[in-house]
Amino acid sequence: MKDIKRVLSIIFSVLLIFILGSCKDNSTSSEVFPSRDPFPSPSPSSPTSQSLLGQWKQINSEFDGYYHGAIINDNVIEIYSINEEDGEYGLYWAGSFSSPDSLEESYSWFSNNDVEKTSLSLLSSWDDTKAFTYENNQISYVAKSQGVTCTVYLEKENWAPDLAPGEFPEISTFPVSIGGMEFLIPTYFHINTEGASGSLTYTAQQGGRNYASLMLSEIDLSDSPPSSQEEIDELKDQIIAAINPGDSEILSSKNLLLSDLSLTSFVSTITNDNGTEIPVYICYTYNWDTGKFVVVYLFIVSDRNNEKYFDALIESATPTSFNEMNSSFGIRPEFKEAMDSYEAFFDEYVAFMQKFAEADNTLSLLSDYSDYMTQYAETMEKFSAMSEEDMSTEEALYYMEVSNRITKKLLESMQ
């Protein structure tokens, strides 16, 4: 099989141009836009608790067209980093909102981070809680920007007039196809290079600085294709060597089975010009139809763990082509057909046993009962024999998945 280390080294060098230059100032945060002192505000006018609901816009951003916009609805506050020119939103904060019974001239509350949402955003804060203060018709909170702590000031303004009251914006994506696969990429990524050594490189910027780089690469292995999933997994060492010729450590690794798609994801490191190790998120798979080996790299200028974000990006992947010989990416068609037929029988068996248990007169069902018991014994024998066959990684995972479902159904039928 082709030595891909040299090819990957060339491809990855394109990405290094963007990512290593992004962290020379030792910045580790891309959370908010730098702020200046707020503009004077008018005196408050008889505020009520309803005064806090609605949209709020940052008034002290240093960059025109880049700002924070907040929406408060019932017991939720969400804040977005906004690029007004491109119409792009990135979630900064999602958390709880405690509405006062009555609103005086000032009010403060602590918001608990909704980690399920913020972990899926590159621009979000990972503070467990955030303190908010309402005073002089403004909402303020403390945040970090490029290692500097600053206070963001918001005033009530509809920065997203197309949203209905209480509605939150959706983060939009666009499809990218490579190697017979399609990924959904957030629109705040902009393409930098296209077609360079079979790769696509995107960067995300804030205030004129790159804070994330994403690269999708394909390598044609059709002239010397791998013969098994094990051979594909052996390419991991070449991927790591291409990223960092020195000693590289795999920080974590996992296998993902997304319907008919099998991928391997792991986290390693690269070293920047300052000698600092920086995590890089990597996923690879082999498209049996196109003969393309596909690798996805994500680098983020951040000192936090972004595995959930990367997983969500990878889980958006769908194959755009199949072949007849291996339409399930490592699962033989005859294997999948057999497994599905076994599961279908057990569905029928469980339904009959429930009918038999609930029947007032079981004599009329004895003949069917005898037939089902014979089929049950034969099917169990065949199903158990499957476990002794040589299976690919995907087939073993699918066997376990089907086996667990069948076991659960049989247990439920006995209750």
TAVEN-V459957 format. One record per residue. N is the residue number from 1. SS is DSSP state (H for helix, E for strand, - for the rest). D_LAST is the distance of its C-alpha to the last C-alpha in Angstrom with 1 decimal. Layout:
BEGIN
N|SS|D_LAST / N|SS|D_LAST
END
This chain:
BEGIN
1|-|53.3 / 2|-|55.4 / 3|-|56.2 / 4|-|54.9 / 5|H|56.0 / 6|H|59.4 / 7|H|58.0 / 8|H|55.5 / 9|H|58.3 / 10|H|60.4 / 11|H|57.6 / 12|H|56.6 / 13|H|60.2 / 14|H|60.1 / 15|H|57.3 / 16|H|59.1 / 17|H|62.0 / 18|H|59.8 / 19|H|57.5 / 20|-|60.0 / 21|H|62.6 / 22|H|60.1 / 23|H|59.7 / 24|-|63.3 / 25|-|63.6 / 26|-|60.7 / 27|-|58.9 / 28|-|55.2 / 29|-|54.1 / 30|-|54.1 / 31|-|52.6 / 32|-|55.2 / 33|-|58.7 / 34|-|61.6 / 35|E|62.9 / 36|-|66.2 / 37|-|67.2 / 38|-|65.9 / 39|-|68.2 / 40|-|69.4 / 41|-|67.2 / 42|-|68.4 / 43|-|67.9 / 44|-|64.6 / 45|-|64.6 / 46|-|62.6 / 47|-|59.2 / 48|-|55.9 / 49|H|52.3 / 50|H|52.0 / 51|H|54.8 / 52|H|52.4 / 53|-|50.1 / 54|E|51.0 / 55|E|52.6 / 56|E|54.8 / 57|E|57.1 / 58|E|58.7 / 59|-|62.4 / 60|-|63.5 / 61|E|62.5 / 62|-|65.2 / 63|-|64.3 / 64|-|65.1 / 65|-|62.1 / 66|E|59.6 / 67|E|58.0 / 68|E|54.9 / 69|E|53.4 / 70|E|50.9 / 71|E|48.7 / 72|E|47.4 / 73|E|44.8 / 74|-|43.1 / 75|-|41.6 / 76|E|42.1 / 77|E|45.2 / 78|E|45.5 / 79|E|48.6 / 80|E|49.7 / 81|E|52.5 / 82|E|54.4 / 83|E|56.9 / 84|-|58.6 / 85|-|60.7 / 86|-|57.8 / 87|-|55.4 / 88|E|52.9 / 89|E|50.4 / 90|E|48.6 / 91|E|46.2 / 92|E|47.8 / 93|E|45.8 / 94|E|42.6 / 95|E|41.8 / 96|E|41.5 / 97|-|44.2 / 98|-|44.9 / 99|-|46.9 / 100|-|49.5 / 101|-|49.9 / 102|-|53.5 / 103|-|55.4 / 104|-|58.6 / 105|-|61.0 / 106|E|58.7 / 107|E|55.0 / 108|E|53.1 / 109|E|49.4 / 110|E|47.2 / 111|E|44.7 / 112|E|41.6 / 113|E|41.2 / 114|-|38.3 / 115|H|37.9 / 116|H|35.3 / 117|H|38.2 / 118|H|41.2 / 119|-|40.0 / 120|-|40.1 / 121|-|43.8 / 122|-|46.8 / 123|-|48.9 / 124|-|46.7 / 125|-|47.3 / 126|-|45.0 / 127|-|46.1 / 128|-|43.3 / 129|E|45.1 / 130|E|48.2 / 131|E|50.7 / 132|E|52.1 / 133|E|55.1 / 134|E|56.5 / 135|E|60.2 / 136|-|63.2 / 137|-|61.0 / 138|E|59.6 / 139|E|56.3 / 140|E|56.8 / 141|E|54.7 / 142|E|55.5 / 143|E|54.5 / 144|E|55.7 / 145|E|57.7 / 146|-|58.9 / 147|-|58.8 / 148|E|60.6 / 149|E|59.2 / 150|E|60.1 / 151|E|59.4 / 152|E|58.2 / 153|E|59.4 / 154|E|57.9 / 155|E|59.4 / 156|E|57.8 / 157|-|58.4 / 158|-|56.4 / 159|-|56.3 / 160|-|53.8 / 161|-|55.1 / 162|-|52.8 / 163|-|49.7 / 164|-|48.6 / 165|-|48.5 / 166|-|45.5 / 167|-|44.7 / 168|-|44.5 / 169|-|45.9 / 170|-|44.0 / 171|-|45.1 / 172|-|46.3 / 173|E|46.1 / 174|E|47.9 / 175|E|46.9 / 176|E|48.5 / 177|E|48.3 / 178|E|49.2 / 179|-|48.6 / 180|-|46.4 / 181|E|44.1 / 182|E|44.1 / 183|E|43.6 / 184|E|43.7 / 185|E|46.3 / 186|E|47.1 / 187|-|50.4 / 188|-|52.0 / 189|E|52.4 / 190|E|55.7 / 191|E|56.8 / 192|E|59.5 / 193|E|59.9 / 194|E|58.9 / 195|E|59.2 / 196|E|60.5 / 197|-|59.4 / 198|-|56.4 / 199|E|55.1 / 200|E|54.5 / 201|E|55.2 / 202|E|54.4 / 203|E|55.3 / 204|E|54.3 / 205|E|57.1 / 206|E|57.7 / 207|-|61.1 / 208|-|62.7 / 209|E|60.8 / 210|E|58.1 / 211|E|55.0 / 212|E|52.7 / 213|E|53.3 / 214|E|50.9 / 215|E|51.7 / 216|E|50.0 / 217|E|51.6 / 218|E|51.4 / 219|E|52.9 / 220|E|53.5 / 221|-|52.3 / 222|H|52.5 / 223|H|55.6 / 224|H|53.7 / 225|-|50.0 / 226|-|47.4 / 227|-|45.7 / 228|-|42.4 / 229|H|40.4 / 230|H|41.7 / 231|H|45.3 / 232|H|44.4 / 233|H|43.0 / 234|H|46.3 / 235|H|48.1 / 236|H|46.7 / 237|H|49.5 / 238|H|52.1 / 239|H|50.6 / 240|H|51.0 / 241|H|54.5 / 242|H|55.5 / 243|H|54.4 / 244|-|56.1 / 245|-|58.4 / 246|-|58.2 / 247|-|55.3 / 248|-|52.3 / 249|-|49.0 / 250|-|45.6 / 251|-|44.0 / 252|E|40.5 / 253|E|38.9 / 254|E|35.7 / 255|E|34.6 / 256|E|33.4 / 257|E|31.6 / 258|E|32.2 / 259|-|30.8 / 260|-|33.5 / 261|E|35.6 / 262|E|35.8 / 263|E|37.9 / 264|E|38.8 / 265|E|39.8 / 266|E|41.7 / 267|E|44.2 / 268|E|47.6 / 269|E|51.0 / 270|E|54.5 / 271|E|57.6 / 272|-|59.8 / 273|-|63.6 / 274|-|63.4 / 275|-|61.4 / 276|-|58.2 / 277|E|54.9 / 278|E|52.9 / 279|E|49.3 / 280|E|48.9 / 281|E|45.5 / 282|E|45.2 / 283|E|42.9 / 284|E|43.6 / 285|E|42.3 / 286|E|43.8 / 287|E|44.0 / 288|-|43.9 / 289|-|45.4 / 290|-|48.4 / 291|-|48.9 / 292|E|49.1 / 293|E|48.0 / 294|E|47.1 / 295|E|47.4 / 296|E|46.8 / 297|E|48.6 / 298|E|48.4 / 299|E|50.8 / 300|E|50.7 / 301|-|53.5 / 302|-|51.2 / 303|-|50.3 / 304|-|46.6 / 305|-|43.6 / 306|-|43.0 / 307|H|40.2 / 308|H|37.9 / 309|H|40.7 / 310|H|41.3 / 311|H|37.6 / 312|H|37.6 / 313|H|40.8 / 314|H|39.5 / 315|-|36.2 / 316|-|38.3 / 317|-|39.5 / 318|E|39.0 / 319|E|40.6 / 320|-|43.3 / 321|-|43.8 / 322|-|42.0 / 323|-|43.2 / 324|-|42.1 / 325|-|41.9 / 326|-|39.5 / 327|-|38.2 / 328|-|35.4 / 329|-|37.7 / 330|-|36.9 / 331|-|34.1 / 332|-|35.4 / 333|H|34.8 / 334|H|33.7 / 335|H|31.3 / 336|H|29.6 / 337|H|29.7 / 338|H|27.9 / 339|H|25.2 / 340|H|24.7 / 341|H|24.6 / 342|H|21.9 / 343|H|19.7 / 344|H|20.6 / 345|H|19.6 / 346|H|16.1 / 347|H|15.8 / 348|H|17.1 / 349|H|14.9 / 350|H|11.5 / 351|H|13.2 / 352|H|14.4 / 353|H|11.2 / 354|H|9.8 / 355|H|13.4 / 356|H|13.5 / 357|H|10.6 / 358|H|12.3 / 359|-|15.8 / 360|-|18.1 / 361|-|20.2 / 362|-|18.6 / 363|H|22.1 / 364|H|23.1 / 365|H|20.3 / 366|H|20.9 / 367|H|23.4 / 368|H|21.3 / 369|H|18.4 / 370|H|21.1 / 371|H|22.4 / 372|H|19.1 / 373|H|18.5 / 374|H|22.1 / 375|H|21.8 / 376|H|18.7 / 377|H|20.7 / 378|H|23.7 / 379|H|22.1 / 380|H|20.5 / 381|H|23.9 / 382|H|25.7 / 383|H|23.4 / 384|H|23.9 / 385|H|27.6 / 386|H|27.9 / 387|-|27.4 / 388|-|30.6 / 389|-|32.7 / 390|-|35.1 / 391|-|33.5 / 392|-|35.2 / 393|H|33.8 / 394|H|32.4 / 395|H|30.8 / 396|H|29.1 / 397|H|27.8 / 398|H|26.5 / 399|H|24.9 / 400|H|23.0 / 401|H|22.0 / 402|H|20.7 / 403|H|19.0 / 404|H|17.2 / 405|H|16.0 / 406|H|14.9 / 407|H|13.0 / 408|H|11.2 / 409|H|10.4 / 410|H|9.2 / 411|H|6.9 / 412|H|5.4 / 413|H|5.6 / 414|H|3.8 / 415|-|0.0
END
